[in-house]
């Protein structure tokens, strides 16, 4: 559950909209929101896109969010 909160925090901090991030990841906003509830369900390509767009550069932070 903590990783969901971390992801939401990063999205909020970035100022980007979920609809924009969803489009970049090739999914609907509804699918994106659903995956946000379990960030480990994102594919490697989607994780890469999200880390780039959200400027999550620290590997430890990436692991906290997507691989917990």
Order of alpha helices (4+ residues) and beta strands (2+ residues): alpha-alpha-alpha-alpha-alpha
